[in-house]
Every structure is written in structure tokens, then in C-alpha cells.
Amino acid sequence: MADLSVLQDILILLGLALVNAYFFSLLRQSPIVGYLATGFLVGPYGFHLIKGIHEVELVAEVGVILLLFTIGLEFSYGRIIRLKDLMLKAGSTQIAITFILIFIGTFLLGETVTTAICLGMALCLSSTAIVLKLLLERGEVDSAYGRLCLAILLFQDLGVIIFLIALPLLGNEAHTFSPFTFFRAGALMLGLFILSRYLLQPFLRIILKTRSPELFRLTILSLVLGTAWVTAQAGLSLALGAFVAGLALAESDSSHQVIADIIPFRDVFLAVFFISIGMLVDLNLLIQNWQNVLIGLVCLSLVKTLAGTMAGFAIRYPLRLSLTAGLAIFQGGEFSFILLKQASDLKIVPDDTYQLILSVITLSMLLTPLMFTQLHTVAATLTGWFGRPLVHMTSDDEERTGNLEGHVIICGYGVAGRNVAQTLRDLQLPYIHIEMNGEAVRTAKMAGEVIIHGDATVPAVLEGAGIQRAKALVLAINDLVAQIRLIKAARELSPDLFILARTQFLASADHLLKTGADDVITDDFGAGLELSAFLLQHFHVPDGQALKVLSKLREEHQQRYGQNNKKTRSLSGYLSVLEGGEIEFQAVPDDSLCLGKSLAELDFRKETGCTVVGIVRNERVNYSPPAEQQLEKGDTLMLLGDQECIQKAREFLHGHPV
């Protein structure tokens, strides 16, 4: 009879993982926590339900390979270049500070230099999987602190590649890593990159022409595992080769399809990886040394929070946002396990230290979802203790700000904020920006803008912008938590101020209105409105009718989402006299027979049924033109009437059916 022990182990693993992941999901925890808990239960230090531990570790290794491959796919050269400044400044600061503090601390506690270096490399990494998932669930990926977290995590993922290369140099294999071996490995990596970059694309196009999804998936898996095997033969990590393969495919036309096909495999294998990590944790040792584990957890959290905060300072973020990002990445990461496992295999880290650090990292990951529920509260409290908000303005800016009266305060210098400023500038209305990104502030100053560098949620910064003298406040930012804090602070300083906010999702609009915003513009509604406008234009719907339709949409939107108590400012309110009619702008053709004749001579209203309510001439509108006014070349008529009358007027001006 066939030996089914391996199948039995897999069934136990997946069954318990399913139950635990579901249970922790009900508690609003990451499924990764459930996978780690499964490892505790089934491992040799738990109930010892799994016999084939070696087979489980082999499956986990495949999960790591697929993880590195998908990270390489998500990077792409273009993305690295776009984020290079943020990644280099914030990411390098976070890794350097964490590494130095961990190295010094562990060395002073009696560890060897090589062990301290290895621990510094492993513990400077945070959990991309958990943090990114929590940011996505909370809709805060595009927030200021979310972008900072993303930049640091991406830089850490790149740093893993360097750590994986450097790790063998610290162990017993260092003597086998001669310069020639290193050169051979570098040449092999370069050859793999060139092969994947320039020869793989034509090959994939040939495979895609077969229109066989199975063949395409088989090709991708063969590429990933084959590249990993080749790099391992060169003395490098399996995961490193997978990363190079992903990076090479990132710019291909089929990269999105590759991600869609690989992610289901990756998630299953990664679940086994986290289970295998949980199996390595010695629960008896954790219980016996709980004091040391607790001290290690506190020290790691403080060091990582401090490093993340300093990373925010490196890109000139204010204290509150820097602290928020630092608190978000306080934990160890999945790659910490990978580095520590390899370090243990290379005899770099002693078994007792390995088990202690493993327990600390696991507990930090378990506590991360709980920390996210209190993230902004803790950051705000700490800012109140240690922070003294500063308003960064030059003397010229202070003079210009002091003279502002009845101005608009625009929070944010992104695309939305700049568009609002452009509108106000065209109308010659005064305004001032508040922005926390130092690079954006520098760009704005070069463009001649009046701008304050600071956190708009801080009352002192709002006072520096002259909020008591302002006429309106525009929140052109994505951070919902910051918007709520900002609205509350603004209402306390200026109760009668008009506050206009934007939000990405309709679900947030009602919350902002209840907080104190006067109006809320949602990105998805705005996008729908813009799509409708282009569609109406494509179907040649007259401008007057299109304006009424879009205005009706705005009015219904306000009534549906709690703004029906406000007096309408929609176009339909202004044009209620139309009673089914519409306003249409119609240019007078250059060859029209009506040129040089007055409206009375043309008997325009009797001939067409339309009323000329205005004439646009030389970019100025002459409303209610007199009957004796003559039409000139370049004029545009504002016509009031129903669709049939407007069509008659169009044909009358052209002199033929149109």
C-alpha cells in the first residue's frame, strides 16, 4: 500500500490553516497570524502532528521563491525610478539606523560580530505582506504615511537581495567565496538578466499565440524554478534568481497576466511557509524565557519605531506622520525568518539566540493588526508629548501671508490642489497652500506659490495660514484620518469657515460631513461625472441639455449623501425658468447670410422660436442684447429654447439643413 503520510501531513496543515485563518479573520487579524498559530500547534514543539517536517520545509522554500518572483514583477524599472528619491532617502535611513542600533545592542550583549551583523540585517526588515494588506483594507495606501511605509518596505525588499548575497560571506562558506566565484556568480546573473530581458519576450509571444493558458502557466513556473536553480548552482540564493526573473518580466506586455496566474500558487505555498515558521518556534523556550522575549519585543519595537520616524524626518515629514509610519513598521518581517533560517543553517546564529529572536519576530507580527487599530491615536498622543509644531515660512512668505484677507487655504499641493489654485489664480482670488512634503514645497516656491511647510492638522499651522481671516478651506488630500483631525481643528479656530473636502470613496463622505465639512467631493463620483460629460459630447448632445443633465446628477448626489439640507447651487436651480427648454451656444458661421444684420431685421425669435439671451464677442458676453444689435464675424449666440427650436436656429444661421 502506498505511503500516504505526506498527503496526511498536507491535509492536516491545510485544514488547520483554513480554520485558524478564518478564526483570526473574524477577529480582524491577518490570515498570516492564523498560519503562524497553525505552526505552533502542529510543530515538533506543539502537538507534533506533522511527521514529514523536511517535506514541509521544501514546500515552504517554493513559497519563498514565488514571493520573490512576484515582488520582482511588482517592482519594474519604471517604478523604481519613480520612487527612487523617496526610497533612497527614507528607506536607507530606516535600514541604516535599525542595523546600527541592533548591531551595537546585540554585540554589547555578548554576541559575536558575525552574529550581530546577521541579526542587524534580519531585524531591520518589516512585514511587507501584513503592513501592505492592512493599508489596503483601511484605504490608506495613498495617504502620506502610507506612501512613506510603501517606500521603506520596497527599499527593504531590495535590500533583501543584498543580504542574501552577503549572508554566505559571514558563515562557514566564506572561504569558498573567492573573487573568481564572485565574478562567476555576477556574470551568471548578468547573463540571466539579458536572457530574460531580451530573449524571453519573443518566446513568450510564441507561447501566447497558442492561446493555451496551461502552456503559459507551465512556461512561467518553469522559468521561475529554473532561474532559481541556476542561481543556486552559482552559489547564490534560490530566491535571488526568482527575483531576477520577476524583474525581467515586469516590463513585458504579459506581466499582469503572469501576476494573475502566479498569485494563487504563491498564496498557497506562502501559507505553508508561515506554518513552517510557526513550527520552528519552541513554545517551551518561549514560556520559560518570557521575560527575555518581552524585553526583546519592546526593544525591537522601540528601535524600529525610532528608525521609521527618522526616515520620515529624512524626507522632511512632520513628527506626527513620521511617528505614524514608524509605528506601522515596528514588526519583524517574513524575510527576517528567511535570513535567520539560512543563518542558522550556516551556523552564524546560535540556537538559543535563534529561538529567542524567532519568538520576538512572531509576536511582533501577531501584534501588528492590533497596533493598526490605535495607530493614529498613539501617534497623536506622542506628538503632543514631544512635538512642538513649527511653521516653516520665509520672511517674505510671512509678509505675504499676513496681508491675506478673505483668502482660500488649500491643504495639499498635489494635482487636485494645484488645479484649485489655478482656478483661483485665473479669477484673481487670493489663496495659500499648506503642504508637508518638503520636496513639493520646494517645487511650489520655485513656481512662485505662497506655501507653508507643515502639518495642516496642527492648529498652529492653520493659524500661520491666517485661518481666522480666510474665507474657505479646501482639503485636497487623501488621508481620511488627517482630514477628520483637520476639520475639527479648523472648526474650533473658525466656526463659520466654509470647508470643502475631497475623498476617494462615497462611504467616507457622510463621515466627513458629520465631522463638520460643508461639502464633500468624491473621486469616484467626479470620475463618473467626467465620463458622462465626455459621453454626452461624443453623442453630440447640445451643451445646454448636457449641463442640465450633469447638474441634475450633482443635485441627486447631494440629496443622497446627506447634503440635501443645503440650498442647491446646481444649474437646474438657476434655469428653472426653462420648463423643459435648454441653453445652447451656437457659433455664427463665417459665411452666414445673417452677418451684418440686426436681430430685429432677421426677426430671429419669430423665424426660429429661440430667444437670444446673450452674444459672446471677443471673449466677453453681452447679455440681453438689444434688437438693433448686428451680428458680426466670430460671434457666438446664447440661445434659449427647446431642442426643435434650437435646431431651426442652427439651420437658419447656416442657411441650409445641418
LINPE-V646318 format. One record per residue. N is the residue number from 1. RES is the residue in one small letter. SS is DSSP state (2 for helix, 1 for strand, 0 for the rest). PSI is psi as a letter, one per 30 degrees, with the letter a starting at -180 (* if undefined). OMEGA is omega in degrees with one decimal (NA if undefined). Layout:
N_RES_SS_PSI_OMEGA / N_RES_SS_PSI_OMEGA
This chain:
1_m_0_k_-177.1 / 2_a_0_k_178.0 / 3_d_0_j_-177.0 / 4_l_0_g_-176.4 / 5_s_2_e_179.9 / 6_v_2_e_177.8 / 7_l_2_e_178.0 / 8_q_2_e_178.6 / 9_d_2_e_-178.9 / 10_i_2_e_178.9 / 11_l_2_e_178.4 / 12_i_2_e_-179.7 / 13_l_2_e_-175.5 / 14_l_2_e_179.5 / 15_g_2_e_178.5 / 16_l_2_e_177.9 / 17_a_2_e_178.7 / 18_l_2_e_-178.9 / 19_v_2_e_-177.7 / 20_n_2_e_179.4 / 21_a_2_e_177.7 / 22_y_2_e_-179.3 / 23_f_2_e_-179.0 / 24_f_2_f_174.8 / 25_s_2_e_175.8 / 26_l_2_f_177.5 / 27_l_0_g_-178.8 / 28_r_0_h_175.3 / 29_q_0_l_178.4 / 30_s_0_k_174.9 / 31_p_2_f_178.5 / 32_i_2_e_176.8 / 33_v_2_e_177.2 / 34_g_2_e_178.4 / 35_y_2_e_178.4 / 36_l_2_e_178.5 / 37_a_2_e_176.4 / 38_t_2_e_177.8 / 39_g_2_e_177.3 / 40_f_2_e_-173.0 / 41_l_2_e_-170.1 / 42_v_2_f_-172.9 / 43_g_0_l_-179.2 / 44_p_0_f_178.6 / 45_y_0_f_176.7 / 46_g_0_b_179.6 / 47_f_0_g_176.0 / 48_h_0_h_-179.4 / 49_l_0_f_-176.0 / 50_i_0_k_179.6 / 51_k_0_e_-175.4 / 52_g_0_i_-178.0 / 53_i_2_e_-179.9 / 54_h_2_e_179.2 / 55_e_2_e_178.0 / 56_v_2_e_178.9 / 57_e_2_e_178.2 / 58_l_2_e_176.9 / 59_v_2_e_178.7 / 60_a_2_e_178.0 / 61_e_2_e_176.3 / 62_v_2_e_177.2 / 63_g_2_e_177.8 / 64_v_2_e_179.0 / 65_i_2_e_-179.3 / 66_l_2_e_177.4 / 67_l_2_e_179.1 / 68_l_2_e_179.3 / 69_f_2_e_-179.7 / 70_t_2_e_175.8 / 71_i_2_e_175.5 / 72_g_2_e_177.3 / 73_l_2_e_-176.6 / 74_e_2_f_-179.0 / 75_f_2_d_-173.8 / 76_s_0_k_-176.9 / 77_y_2_e_-179.9 / 78_g_2_e_-179.7 / 79_r_2_e_178.7 / 80_i_2_e_-179.0 / 81_i_2_e_-179.3 / 82_r_2_e_-176.6 / 83_l_0_g_-169.9 / 84_k_2_e_-177.7 / 85_d_2_e_-180.0 / 86_l_2_e_-179.5 / 87_m_2_e_-176.5 / 88_l_2_e_-176.8 / 89_k_2_e_-176.2 / 90_a_2_e_-176.8 / 91_g_2_e_-179.5 / 92_s_2_e_177.8 / 93_t_2_e_-178.6 / 94_q_2_e_-178.7 / 95_i_2_e_-177.4 / 96_a_2_e_-178.0 / 97_i_2_e_180.0 / 98_t_2_e_-178.3 / 99_f_2_e_-177.4 / 100_i_2_e_-177.9 / 101_l_2_e_178.7 / 102_i_2_e_-179.9 / 103_f_2_e_-178.7 / 104_i_2_e_-177.4 / 105_g_2_e_-178.8 / 106_t_2_e_178.2 / 107_f_2_e_178.7 / 108_l_2_f_177.8 / 109_l_0_g_173.2 / 110_g_0_g_178.3 / 111_e_0_l_178.0 / 112_t_0_l_-179.3 / 113_v_2_e_-178.5 / 114_t_2_e_177.5 / 115_t_2_e_180.0 / 116_a_2_e_177.8 / 117_i_2_e_-178.8 / 118_c_2_e_178.8 / 119_l_2_e_176.6 / 120_g_2_e_178.8 / 121_m_2_e_-175.4 / 122_a_2_e_-172.5 / 123_l_2_f_176.0 / 124_c_0_f_-179.6 / 125_l_0_k_177.4 / 126_s_0_l_-174.5 / 127_s_0_j_175.9 / 128_t_2_e_-175.8 / 129_a_2_e_-175.9 / 130_i_2_e_-175.4 / 131_v_2_e_-178.5 / 132_l_2_e_178.7 / 133_k_2_e_179.9 / 134_l_2_e_177.1 / 135_l_2_e_179.0 / 136_l_2_e_-179.4 / 137_e_2_e_-178.1 / 138_r_2_f_180.0 / 139_g_0_h_-174.5 / 140_e_0_g_178.4 / 141_v_0_e_-178.3 / 142_d_0_g_175.8 / 143_s_0_l_-176.8 / 144_a_2_e_-179.4 / 145_y_2_f_177.2 / 146_g_2_e_177.1 / 147_r_2_e_177.7 / 148_l_2_e_177.2 / 149_c_2_e_-178.9 / 150_l_2_e_179.7 / 151_a_2_e_179.9 / 152_i_2_e_-178.7 / 153_l_2_e_178.0 / 154_l_2_e_178.5 / 155_f_2_e_176.2 / 156_q_2_e_179.3 / 157_d_2_e_174.3 / 158_l_2_e_179.5 / 159_g_2_f_178.2 / 160_v_2_e_-179.1 / 161_i_2_e_178.6 / 162_i_2_e_-179.6 / 163_f_2_e_179.9 / 164_l_2_e_177.4 / 165_i_2_e_-174.4 / 166_a_2_f_-172.9 / 167_l_2_e_179.1 / 168_p_2_f_179.7 / 169_l_2_f_-178.8 / 170_l_2_f_-174.1 / 171_g_0_a_-178.3 / 172_n_2_f_-178.6 / 173_e_2_g_-175.8 / 174_a_2_e_-177.3 / 175_h_2_f_178.4 / 176_t_2_f_-176.5 / 177_f_0_i_-179.9 / 178_s_0_l_177.0 / 179_p_2_e_179.8 / 180_f_2_e_178.1 / 181_t_2_e_179.2 / 182_f_2_e_178.8 / 183_f_2_e_179.5 / 184_r_2_e_178.8 / 185_a_2_e_178.8 / 186_g_2_e_179.0 / 187_a_2_e_179.0 / 188_l_2_e_178.7 / 189_m_2_e_178.0 / 190_l_2_e_178.5 / 191_g_2_e_177.6 / 192_l_2_e_-179.2 / 193_f_2_e_-179.8 / 194_i_2_e_179.7 / 195_l_2_e_-178.0 / 196_s_2_e_-173.5 / 197_r_2_e_-169.8 / 198_y_2_f_-178.7 / 199_l_2_f_-176.9 / 200_l_2_e_-177.0 / 201_q_2_e_177.4 / 202_p_2_e_180.0 / 203_f_2_e_179.3 / 204_l_2_e_177.7 / 205_r_2_e_177.5 / 206_i_2_e_179.3 / 207_i_2_e_-178.5 / 208_l_2_e_179.5 / 209_k_2_f_177.9 / 210_t_0_f_-179.2 / 211_r_0_h_178.6 / 212_s_0_j_179.5 / 213_p_2_e_-179.3 / 214_e_2_e_-179.8 / 215_l_2_e_179.0 / 216_f_2_e_180.0 / 217_r_2_e_178.9 / 218_l_2_e_178.6 / 219_t_2_e_-178.5 / 220_i_2_e_179.5 / 221_l_2_e_177.6 / 222_s_2_e_178.6 / 223_l_2_e_-177.2 / 224_v_2_e_-176.8 / 225_l_2_e_179.1 / 226_g_2_e_178.8 / 227_t_2_e_177.5 / 228_a_2_e_179.8 / 229_w_2_e_-179.8 / 230_v_2_e_180.0 / 231_t_2_e_176.9 / 232_a_2_e_177.1 / 233_q_2_f_178.5 / 234_a_0_g_178.8 / 235_g_0_g_-180.0 / 236_l_0_a_-175.6 / 237_s_0_k_172.6 / 238_l_2_e_-177.1 / 239_a_2_e_-179.1 / 240_l_2_e_178.5 / 241_g_2_e_177.7 / 242_a_2_e_178.3 / 243_f_2_e_179.2 / 244_v_2_e_178.6 / 245_a_2_e_178.1 / 246_g_2_e_179.8 / 247_l_2_e_-179.9 / 248_a_2_e_-178.6 / 249_l_2_f_-173.8 / 250_a_0_e_-177.3 / 251_e_0_f_-177.1 / 252_s_0_l_179.9 / 253_d_0_f_-174.9 / 254_s_0_g_-175.5 / 255_s_2_e_-179.1 / 256_h_2_e_177.5 / 257_q_2_e_177.8 / 258_v_2_e_179.3 / 259_i_2_e_-179.0 / 260_a_2_e_-178.6 / 261_d_2_e_-173.2 / 262_i_2_e_-172.7 / 263_i_2_e_177.5 / 264_p_2_e_176.8 / 265_f_2_e_-176.9 / 266_r_2_e_-176.3 / 267_d_2_e_179.3 / 268_v_2_e_-179.3 / 269_f_2_e_178.8 / 270_l_2_e_175.4 / 271_a_2_e_177.0 / 272_v_2_e_178.7 / 273_f_2_e_-179.6 / 274_f_2_e_174.7 / 275_i_2_e_179.8 / 276_s_2_e_176.8 / 277_i_2_e_177.3 / 278_g_2_e_178.5 / 279_m_2_f_-178.1 / 280_l_2_f_-177.0 / 281_v_0_k_178.3 / 282_d_0_j_-176.5 / 283_l_2_e_179.2 / 284_n_2_e_178.3 / 285_l_2_e_178.9 / 286_l_2_e_-179.2 / 287_i_2_e_-178.2 / 288_q_2_e_-176.8 / 289_n_0_h_-174.4 / 290_w_2_f_178.3 / 291_q_2_e_179.6 / 292_n_2_e_178.0 / 293_v_2_e_-180.0 / 294_l_2_e_177.8 / 295_i_2_e_178.2 / 296_g_2_e_178.9 / 297_l_2_e_179.6 / 298_v_2_e_-179.6 / 299_c_2_e_178.7 / 300_l_2_e_-179.0 / 301_s_2_e_-179.7 / 302_l_2_e_-179.0 / 303_v_2_e_-177.9 / 304_k_2_e_177.9 / 305_t_2_e_177.7 / 306_l_2_e_-179.2 / 307_a_2_e_178.1 / 308_g_2_e_177.5 / 309_t_2_e_177.8 / 310_m_2_e_175.7 / 311_a_2_e_175.5 / 312_g_2_e_177.4 / 313_f_2_e_-178.2 / 314_a_2_f_177.6 / 315_i_0_g_172.6 / 316_r_0_h_171.6 / 317_y_0_k_176.6 / 318_p_0_l_-172.7 / 319_l_2_e_-175.3 / 320_r_2_e_-179.1 / 321_l_2_e_178.1 / 322_s_2_e_177.5 / 323_l_2_e_179.5 / 324_t_2_e_177.9 / 325_a_2_e_179.0 / 326_g_2_e_178.1 / 327_l_2_e_-177.7 / 328_a_2_f_-176.1 / 329_i_0_h_-176.3 / 330_f_0_f_-170.7 / 331_q_0_l_166.9 / 332_g_0_l_-174.3 / 333_g_0_l_179.2 / 334_e_2_e_178.4 / 335_f_2_f_173.4 / 336_s_2_e_177.0 / 337_f_2_e_-177.6 / 338_i_2_e_-179.6 / 339_l_2_e_-179.4 / 340_l_2_e_178.2 / 341_k_2_e_178.4 / 342_q_2_e_178.4 / 343_a_2_e_177.5 / 344_s_2_e_177.8 / 345_d_2_e_180.0 / 346_l_0_g_179.4 / 347_k_0_h_177.7 / 348_i_0_e_-177.1 / 349_v_0_k_177.5 / 350_p_0_l_-175.7 / 351_d_2_e_-179.3 / 352_d_2_e_178.1 / 353_t_2_e_179.6 / 354_y_2_e_-179.3 / 355_q_2_e_179.7 / 356_l_2_e_-179.0 / 357_i_2_e_178.1 / 358_l_2_e_179.3 / 359_s_2_e_-180.0 / 360_v_2_e_-178.7 / 361_i_2_e_-179.2 / 362_t_2_e_179.3 / 363_l_2_e_179.2 / 364_s_2_e_177.4 / 365_m_2_e_177.7 / 366_l_2_e_-176.8 / 367_l_2_f_-175.2 / 368_t_2_e_178.0 / 369_p_2_e_177.4 / 370_l_2_e_178.7 / 371_m_2_e_-178.2 / 372_f_2_f_178.6 / 373_t_2_f_-179.0 / 374_q_0_g_-170.9 / 375_l_2_e_-174.3 / 376_h_2_e_178.3 / 377_t_2_e_179.5 / 378_v_2_e_-179.8 / 379_a_2_e_179.5 / 380_a_2_e_179.1 / 381_t_2_e_179.7 / 382_l_2_e_177.5 / 383_t_2_e_177.7 / 384_g_2_e_179.4 / 385_w_2_e_-170.6 / 386_f_2_f_-170.8 / 387_g_0_k_171.9 / 388_r_0_j_-171.4 / 389_p_0_k_179.5 / 390_l_0_k_174.4 / 391_v_0_j_-174.2 / 392_h_1_j_177.9 / 393_m_0_k_173.2 / 394_t_0_l_179.2 / 395_s_2_e_177.2 / 396_d_2_e_179.2 / 397_d_2_e_179.0 / 398_e_2_e_179.3 / 399_e_2_e_-179.6 / 400_r_2_e_178.9 / 401_t_2_e_-179.5 / 402_g_2_f_-179.3 / 403_n_0_f_-178.7 / 404_l_0_k_178.9 / 405_e_0_k_-179.1 / 406_g_0_h_-175.3 / 407_h_0_l_177.9 / 408_v_1_k_175.6 / 409_i_1_k_-179.2 / 410_i_1_j_178.9 / 411_c_1_j_-179.1 / 412_g_0_k_179.0 / 413_y_0_h_174.5 / 414_g_0_a_-178.2 / 415_v_2_e_-178.9 / 416_a_2_e_179.9 / 417_g_2_e_179.7 / 418_r_2_e_178.3 / 419_n_2_e_176.3 / 420_v_2_e_179.4 / 421_a_2_e_179.5 / 422_q_2_e_178.1 / 423_t_2_e_180.0 / 424_l_2_e_179.7 / 425_r_2_e_179.0 / 426_d_2_e_179.9 / 427_l_0_g_178.7 / 428_q_0_h_175.4 / 429_l_0_k_-176.1 / 430_p_0_k_179.1 / 431_y_1_l_176.6 / 432_i_1_k_178.3 / 433_h_1_l_165.8 / 434_i_1_k_-176.1 / 435_e_1_k_-178.6 / 436_m_0_f_179.8 / 437_n_0_j_-176.0 / 438_g_2_e_-179.6 / 439_e_2_e_177.8 / 440_a_2_e_178.0 / 441_v_2_e_179.2 / 442_r_2_e_178.2 / 443_t_2_e_-179.4 / 444_a_2_e_179.6 / 445_k_2_e_177.1 / 446_m_2_f_178.8 / 447_a_0_g_177.2 / 448_g_0_g_-178.8 / 449_e_0_l_169.6 / 450_v_0_j_-172.0 / 451_i_1_k_176.8 / 452_i_1_k_175.4 / 453_h_1_j_-179.0 / 454_g_0_l_-179.8 / 455_d_0_j_-174.8 / 456_a_0_f_178.9 / 457_t_0_f_-179.0 / 458_v_0_k_-177.6 / 459_p_2_e_-178.7 / 460_a_2_e_179.0 / 461_v_2_e_177.4 / 462_l_2_e_176.9 / 463_e_2_e_176.6 / 464_g_2_f_177.4 / 465_a_0_g_177.9 / 466_g_0_h_-174.4 / 467_i_2_f_179.2 / 468_q_2_f_179.7 / 469_r_2_f_-175.2 / 470_a_0_l_179.4 / 471_k_0_f_-177.8 / 472_a_1_l_176.8 / 473_l_1_k_-179.8 / 474_v_1_k_179.7 / 475_l_1_i_-178.4 / 476_a_0_h_-179.2 / 477_i_0_l_-176.1 / 478_n_0_f_-172.5 / 479_d_0_j_-176.3 / 480_l_2_e_-179.3 / 481_v_2_e_178.6 / 482_a_2_e_178.6 / 483_q_2_e_179.9 / 484_i_2_e_178.2 / 485_r_2_e_-178.0 / 486_l_2_e_-179.8 / 487_i_2_e_179.7 / 488_k_2_e_-180.0 / 489_a_2_e_-179.2 / 490_a_2_e_-179.6 / 491_r_2_e_178.4 / 492_e_2_e_-177.6 / 493_l_2_e_-177.5 / 494_s_0_i_-173.7 / 495_p_0_e_-175.4 / 496_d_0_g_-177.5 / 497_l_0_k_174.8 / 498_f_1_k_-176.6 / 499_i_1_k_177.7 / 500_l_1_k_-176.2 / 501_a_1_l_172.2 / 502_r_1_l_176.4 / 503_t_1_l_-177.9 / 504_q_0_e_-170.1 / 505_f_0_k_179.1 / 506_l_2_e_-177.6 / 507_a_2_f_-178.3 / 508_s_2_f_-173.9 / 509_a_2_e_-177.3 / 510_d_2_e_179.3 / 511_h_2_e_179.9 / 512_l_2_e_178.2 / 513_l_2_e_178.6 / 514_k_2_f_178.9 / 515_t_2_e_178.6 / 516_g_0_g_177.3 / 517_a_0_k_178.1 / 518_d_0_e_178.6 / 519_d_1_k_179.3 / 520_v_1_k_176.5 / 521_i_1_k_-179.4 / 522_t_1_k_-177.8 / 523_d_2_e_-178.0 / 524_d_2_e_175.8 / 525_f_2_e_178.1 / 526_g_2_e_178.2 / 527_a_2_e_177.9 / 528_g_2_e_178.5 / 529_l_2_e_179.9 / 530_e_2_e_176.9 / 531_l_2_e_178.9 / 532_s_2_e_-179.1 / 533_a_2_e_179.2 / 534_f_2_e_-179.7 / 535_l_2_e_177.5 / 536_l_2_e_178.4 / 537_q_2_e_179.8 / 538_h_2_e_179.8 / 539_f_0_g_175.3 / 540_h_0_h_174.0 / 541_v_0_k_-178.5 / 542_p_0_k_-175.2 / 543_d_2_e_-178.8 / 544_g_2_e_179.4 / 545_q_2_e_178.6 / 546_a_2_e_179.3 / 547_l_2_e_179.4 / 548_k_2_e_179.9 / 549_v_2_e_-179.3 / 550_l_2_e_177.9 / 551_s_2_e_177.6 / 552_k_2_e_176.8 / 553_l_2_e_179.1 / 554_r_2_e_-177.7 / 555_e_2_e_178.7 / 556_e_2_e_178.3 / 557_h_2_e_178.9 / 558_q_2_e_-178.9 / 559_q_2_e_-176.6 / 560_r_2_e_-173.3 / 561_y_0_h_165.9 / 562_g_0_g_179.8 / 563_q_0_g_-176.8 / 564_n_0_f_178.0 / 565_n_0_f_-179.5 / 566_k_0_k_178.0 / 567_k_0_k_-176.1 / 568_t_0_k_175.5 / 569_r_0_g_-175.3 / 570_s_0_l_-179.2 / 571_l_2_e_-179.4 / 572_s_2_f_176.0 / 573_g_2_e_179.9 / 574_y_2_f_-174.0 / 575_l_0_g_-179.7 / 576_s_2_f_179.9 / 577_v_2_f_-175.1 / 578_l_2_e_-180.0 / 579_e_0_h_178.6 / 580_g_0_f_176.4 / 581_g_0_a_-179.0 / 582_e_1_l_175.5 / 583_i_1_k_-179.2 / 584_e_1_k_174.2 / 585_f_1_k_-178.4 / 586_q_1_j_178.0 / 587_a_1_k_177.0 / 588_v_0_k_-179.0 / 589_p_0_k_-179.0 / 590_d_0_f_-179.2 / 591_d_0_g_-177.6 / 592_s_0_k_176.8 / 593_l_0_f_-179.4 / 594_c_0_f_-178.4 / 595_l_0_k_179.2 / 596_g_0_f_179.5 / 597_k_0_k_179.8 / 598_s_1_l_178.4 / 599_l_2_e_178.4 / 600_a_2_e_179.5 / 601_e_2_e_-179.7 / 602_l_2_f_-174.1 / 603_d_0_h_-167.2 / 604_f_2_e_-175.8 / 605_r_2_e_-179.5 / 606_k_2_e_-176.9 / 607_e_2_e_-172.4 / 608_t_2_f_-174.2 / 609_g_0_f_-179.3 / 610_c_0_l_173.2 / 611_t_1_k_176.1 / 612_v_1_j_-176.9 / 613_v_1_f_178.6 / 614_g_1_l_175.4 / 615_i_1_k_177.5 / 616_v_1_j_-178.0 / 617_r_1_k_180.0 / 618_n_0_h_176.7 / 619_e_0_g_175.5 / 620_r_1_k_-176.9 / 621_v_1_k_174.8 / 622_n_1_j_-176.9 / 623_y_1_l_179.3 / 624_s_0_i_-177.6 / 625_p_0_k_178.7 / 626_p_0_l_-176.5 / 627_a_0_f_-177.3 / 628_e_0_f_-178.8 / 629_q_0_k_-178.8 / 630_q_1_k_177.0 / 631_l_0_k_179.8 / 632_e_0_l_179.3 / 633_k_0_k_-179.3 / 634_g_0_f_179.9 / 635_d_0_l_171.1 / 636_t_1_k_-176.9 / 637_l_1_k_170.9 / 638_m_1_j_-173.2 / 639_l_1_k_177.3 / 640_l_1_k_-179.6 / 641_g_1_l_178.2 / 642_d_0_l_-173.3 / 643_q_2_e_-178.8 / 644_e_2_e_-179.9 / 645_c_2_e_179.3 / 646_i_2_e_177.3 / 647_q_2_e_176.0 / 648_k_2_e_179.7 / 649_a_2_e_179.4 / 650_r_2_e_179.8 / 651_e_2_e_179.0 / 652_f_2_e_-179.9 / 653_l_2_e_-179.6 / 654_h_2_f_-178.9 / 655_g_0_g_179.6 / 656_h_0_l_179.5 / 657_p_0_k_177.4 / 658_v_0_*_NA
